[in-house]
């Protein structure tokens, strides 16, 4: 819903504010948050999305090249 922009929700400009997002959350889910709590939740969601995107593909590790089986000189 937020991706569609504020105009899709009835506002005349293209600026999301915490108050507007709070109203969307209240109308859609029936839950009311303070602006401070809503700000915290949005930052946590954004952080979770960033950390998922930063993970390497499964089966690889960040510190070693692919296919390397030795951990040091022989």
Secondary structure, DSSP 8 states (H G I E B T S, - for coil): --TT-GGGGT-SSS---HHHHHHHHHHHHS----HHHHHHHHHHHHHHHHHHHHS--TT--SSS-TT---SS--
